[in-house]
Amino acid sequence: MDIRYAMHPDQMKRLESHEVRRHFLVEGLFEKDKINLVYSHIDRMIVGGVRPADQALELEVTMALVCFGTLIIRRGNHSVINARAFPNT
């Protein structure tokens, strides 16, 4: 799981545009046959993408996932969205 940390507003002011993208843009969530998760300390959320194509995928339960997931669920701020299924490409 990729973990994104919060920044102080003064630090944010000094970032170049490529650094802002590196810290805040979430890309590549739906890679074929892979589970990708990103935890953001800023929003206290986990964003994830799963794209099984040629094999079954299993979510590896790590200490970070348990801790962050429990924090989010205990606060009652959780939802799961299934946007769409990918064709087998």
C-alpha positions in Angstrom: 0.0 0.0 0.0 1.3 3.4 -1.0 1.0 5.9 1.9 0.7 9.7 1.3 1.6 12.0 4.2 0.1 15.4 5.1 2.1 18.5 4.5 2.4 21.9 6.2 0.9 24.7 4.0 4.3 26.5 4.0 5.9 23.3 2.5 3.1 23.1 -0.1 3.8 26.6 -1.3 7.4 25.6 -2.3 6.5 22.6 -4.4 7.0 22.5 -8.1 4.1 21.2 -10.2 5.8 17.8 -10.8 6.2 17.5 -7.0 2.5 18.3 -6.4 1.5 15.5 -8.9 3.9 13.1 -7.2 2.3 13.7 -3.7 -1.3 14.0 -4.7 -2.1 12.4 -8.0 -3.2 8.8 -7.8 -2.4 7.0 -11.0 -2.3 3.4 -12.2 -5.0 2.0 -9.9 -6.3 -0.5 -12.4 -3.4 -2.6 -13.5 -4.1 -6.0 -15.0 -4.0 -8.8 -12.3 -3.0 -6.5 -9.5 -4.5 -4.9 -6.4 -3.3 -1.3 -5.8 -4.1 0.7 -2.6 -3.2 4.3 -1.6 -3.8 5.6 1.9 -4.0 9.4 2.3 -3.3 10.9 5.7 -4.7 14.2 4.3 -8.2 12.8 3.7 -7.9 9.7 5.9 -9.0 7.5 3.1 -7.9 4.4 1.2 -8.4 4.5 -2.5 -8.0 1.2 -4.4 -8.3 -0.5 -7.7 -8.5 -4.2 -8.5 -8.4 -5.7 -12.0 -8.5 -9.5 -12.1 -8.0 -10.7 -15.6 -6.0 -13.9 -15.9 -5.9 -15.0 -12.3 -7.7 -14.8 -9.0 -6.4 -12.0 -6.7 -6.1 -12.1 -2.9 -6.0 -9.0 -0.8 -2.9 -9.2 1.5 -3.9 -8.1 4.9 -1.0 -6.0 6.3 -0.8 -4.1 9.6 -1.1 -0.8 7.8 -4.4 -1.9 6.1 -5.8 -3.2 9.4 -4.9 0.0 11.3 -6.0 2.5 8.7 -9.1 0.5 7.7 -10.2 0.1 11.3 -9.8 3.9 11.9 -11.9 4.7 8.9 -14.6 2.2 9.7 -14.8 3.2 13.4 -15.5 6.8 12.4 -18.3 5.7 10.2 -16.7 7.2 7.1 -16.6 4.2 4.7 -18.0 3.3 1.3 -17.3 0.9 -1.4 -17.9 1.8 -5.1 -17.8 -0.7 -7.9 -17.5 1.6 -10.9 -17.5 -0.9 -13.7 -16.1 -4.2 -14.9 -13.3 -4.2 -17.4 -13.5 -6.3 -20.5 -10.9 -9.1 -20.7 -8.2 -7.1 -22.6 
